[in-house]
Amino acid sequence: MCATIIPEKHMHYPVLLNEIVSIISPQYGGTFIDCTFGQGGYSSKILGYSNTKVIALDRDKDTLKESLYLKKNFENRFIYKNLKFSQLNNLKLKNENIKAVIFDLGYSFTQIKDKKKRLSFDAKGELNMKMGLNDFSASDVINRLDEKELEKIFKFFGEEKESKKIASRIVRERKKKPINTENLVKIIKTTKKIKNNKIHSATKIFQALRIFVNKEITELIYGLINATKVLKEDGIIIVVSFHSIEDKIVKYFFKSLSEEKSVSRYMPKTDSKKNLLTIIEKKPILPSQKEIKKNPPSRSAKLRYAIKKHNFYDFETDILEKFKYLIDIENYSKKL
Ligand SMILES: C[S@@+](CC[C@H](N)C(=O)[O-])C[C@H]1O[C@@H](n2cnc3c(N)ncnc32)[C@H](O)[C@@H]1O
């Protein structure tokens, strides 16, 4: 899930960078939105081409220091905001000619290694998992939500087969003392009966908690909606995703808006059957063997992109209804 690392060298490695460059053609200039700035791999590559401008966002304020170098070198062509991409529409971009909006989902190497964020099961101490601009932590989730709610989070966001047993054990154990990262890993290890030698037994539960704490489903859905709004005709929306839930959402969003039923309320009636998006490549683009060898975590990356065919700001989509069952689970957080 960690997208951009070369573990041996402790270096940052932007996934599918060449493929992205060939899709967005920065050599012809234009304004690009990098929704997941991270350590600036995509942004700096784009700024390397003259006549480009980058608006970069990241929810993690620790990425600000990475942005200072670009600000210094490309003062008039680079803007950085500590903002969640679901709020892209607050940037007042309605009249900007945005050539592409890019999402590289997941976490950077720096975040996974950050001792305070405790995103990984190797971490020690109180559960956290906040990426930035969060309202609650993984400790609140594990120690305060109901058993049934925990079970659903594990089942739907982690696809964990033993969700019920793990949730029930957590609720029993937390009556004795609050559960921290080490206790949670121990509970999972000793509860699970099904062994999988390929992944750590806590991988799925930790994925589920990261998604829930960072409201990744709601973020992605509103990110996609708002990215599509701010693009002009022929603008491109690109998403690199790292797990099946994200990919399912992206695939559905692109496909549903590229079928006959996509209708903008601002389209003239006679044009109402026109598609809003065009998908050029039906199958996702995957990293090459060479890239995977250089950066093994890139093996789970999938890139999908679509081109906006009409100049409409507002449009209709059923994505919120389609994934309501997941959004409803994220909304358990309202009581925290
Ligand atoms: C995989 S890293 C991106 C790496 C980047 N492409 C690069 O080349 O350096 C993902 C970044 O997206 C940020 N992020 C994740 N969800 C976000 C959201 N909803 N809004 C804004 N930033 C987000 C994370 O904080 C992290 O820095």
The ligand as an SDF file (V2000), in Angstrom:
LIG
                    3D

 27 29  0  0  0  0  0  0  0  0999 V2000
    1.7600    7.9930   -2.2530 C   0  0  0  0  0  0  0  0  0  0  0  0
    1.9820    9.5470   -1.5830 S   0  0  0  0  0  0  0  0  0  0  0  0
    2.1930   10.5580   -3.0050 C   0  0  0  0  0  0  0  0  0  0  0  0
    3.5760   10.6170   -3.5090 C   0  0  0  0  0  0  0  0  0  0  0  0
    3.7830   11.6120   -4.6450 C   0  0  0  0  0  0  0  0  0  0  0  0
    3.1060   11.2260   -5.8510 N   0  0  0  0  0  0  0  0  0  0  0  0
    5.2330   11.8160   -4.9630 C   0  0  0  0  0  0  0  0  0  0  0  0
    5.6560   11.5200   -6.0950 O   0  0  0  0  0  0  0  0  0  0  0  0
    5.9590   12.2770   -4.1030 O   0  0  0  0  0  0  0  0  0  0  0  0
    0.3660    9.9840   -1.1250 C   0  0  0  0  0  0  0  0  0  0  0  0
    0.2470   11.3520   -0.4990 C   0  0  0  0  0  0  0  0  0  0  0  0
   -1.1170   11.7170   -0.5870 O   0  0  0  0  0  0  0  0  0  0  0  0
   -1.4970   12.3540    0.5940 C   0  0  0  0  0  0  0  0  0  0  0  0
   -2.9510   12.1650    0.7310 N   0  0  0  0  0  0  0  0  0  0  0  0
   -3.6110   11.0120    0.9640 C   0  0  0  0  0  0  0  0  0  0  0  0
   -4.9320   11.2330    1.0250 N   0  0  0  0  0  0  0  0  0  0  0  0
   -5.1110   12.5600    0.8010 C   0  0  0  0  0  0  0  0  0  0  0  0
   -6.2650   13.4010    0.7310 C   0  0  0  0  0  0  0  0  0  0  0  0
   -7.4810   12.9140    0.9180 N   0  0  0  0  0  0  0  0  0  0  0  0
   -6.0830   14.6980    0.4550 N   0  0  0  0  0  0  0  0  0  0  0  0
   -4.8290   15.2210    0.2810 C   0  0  0  0  0  0  0  0  0  0  0  0
   -3.7070   14.4720    0.3570 N   0  0  0  0  0  0  0  0  0  0  0  0
   -3.8430   13.1600    0.6100 C   0  0  0  0  0  0  0  0  0  0  0  0
   -0.6970   11.6690    1.6720 C   0  0  0  0  0  0  0  0  0  0  0  0
   -0.5670   12.5230    2.8030 O   0  0  0  0  0  0  0  0  0  0  0  0
    0.6190   11.4080    0.9600 C   0  0  0  0  0  0  0  0  0  0  0  0
    1.5340   12.4370    1.1870 O   0  0  0  0  0  0  0  0  0  0  0  0
  1  2  1  0
  2  3  1  0
  2 10  1  0
  3  4  1  0
  4  5  1  0
  5  6  1  0
  5  7  1  0
  7  8  2  0
  7  9  1  0
 10 11  1  0
 11 12  1  0
 11 26  1  0
 12 13  1  0
 13 14  1  0
 13 24  1  0
 14 15  1  0
 14 23  1  0
 15 16  2  0
 16 17  1  0
 17 18  1  0
 17 23  2  0
 18 19  1  0
 18 20  2  0
 20 21  1  0
 21 22  2  0
 22 23  1  0
 24 25  1  0
 24 26  1  0
 26 27  1  0
M  CHG  2   2   1   9  -1
M  END
$$$$
